[in-house]
Amino acid sequence: MAYRSVSGPGGEPPPGPAPVRTGGDDPPAVPLPAELAGPARTLFADRLPLAAAYAELLAGPGVLRGLIGPRETPRIWDRHLLNCAAVVELLPPGVSIVDVGSGAGLPGIVLAIARPDLTVTLVEPLARRAVFLAEAVSTLDLTDRVTVVRARAEELAARRREGGRRRSGRSAEPVAASPGEPVELADLPAGLPVPADVVTARAVAPLDRLARWCLPLVLPGGRMLALKGASAAEEVAEHASAVRRSGGSAPVVRQAGVGVVDPPTTVVEVVRDGVARPAARGTARSRRGDTAR
């Protein structure tokens, strides 16, 4: 599969349908390495062709629009798709998910591909990323259960606390986004499953800030799953108190995909207990300069 790039002002591809396919007999830009075929079949089963189509989107429009670095293309399957798909073993059937700071759709789109029983909301504040996500969801035919919302996590949480009322005083009836376009904060669908059973985040922020942004989007008793790297244990030790102040349980480090992917995916799990605790006097840090994805 090849992609035809039409540059807009400044050389950046304009909005529009994500892939423009030419040369249908061309080899895929991101072939599945032979040594990863077994894990990929285990994690994606009969939805593996859909995962391959998403890999092509990442390697084509995703690179052209700056969402994925060109050097990441050879590692899309192992470092990104399989790393994210391993998390499905931590998800009960039929749960709702909010993916905070979704970026190029990792892990949110991957989870939606691997598990057709999931309902996923992708939350991304940057317009160019949100547009790519909406186009990818449309191209992959996931629009029946994946919604893209252009907003910051804390803005979405505040909007839900307000009950979705419009501040301008206009009618509260939500405006549906056109296919291939993200939903704006002012136009949230009334039935959007937020707060959700599970909130995910990958490479977004340190654990203390993640808890502050993500836990308000989790139903009481639900979980935050933060995909982390080798320093997860150190983060847990450093930020456990901050997580508790944000209404979360003691963070637990889990390994997903053991025996399937190498290395396994490191996930920090936090259960929302529904009680936010104020910081002790003199220990609260200024939030000035914090930016949620």
Secondary structure, DSSP 8 states (H G I E B T S, - for coil): -EE-----GGG---SS-S--EE-TTS--SS---GGGHHHHHHHHGGGHHHHHHHHHHIIIIIHHTTSS-GGGGGGIIIIIIIHHHGGGGGS-TT-EEEEET-TTTTTHHHHHHH-TT-EEEEE--SHHHHHHHHHHHHHTT-TTTEEEEES-HHHHHHHHHTTT--TT-S--------TTS-EEGGG--TT---SEEEEEEESSS-HHHHHHHHGGGEEEEEEEEEEE-TTHHHHHHHHHHHHHHTTB---EEEEESTTTSSS-EEEEEEEB-S------TTT----TT----
